Amino acid sequence: MGYNKIWWNYRPDFWTTGTIGTEMRDIAKRMTSLVDQLQRKEAYYWQKFSAMEQSVSQMQAQGSWIASAFAK
């Protein structure tokens, strides 16, 4: 999760009034919101992926145990 809300760095302080300044602030806020959503979604999928890897590992262990039980 290496997104650091860099969008605010591109908002010059001298654009604080007027239509363009307002639009720039609105766009910067929207971009920050989208980055936040992306970070939450990324964390969600990492959590799901980790749980899946754990399940696969458990299934492999069970498979190895069953294979050794039948090999005897």
Secondary structure, 3 states (H helix, E strand, C coil): CCCCCHHHHHCCCCCCCHHHHHHHHHHHHHHHHHHHHHHHHHHHHHHHHHHHHHHHHHHHHHHHHHHHHHHC
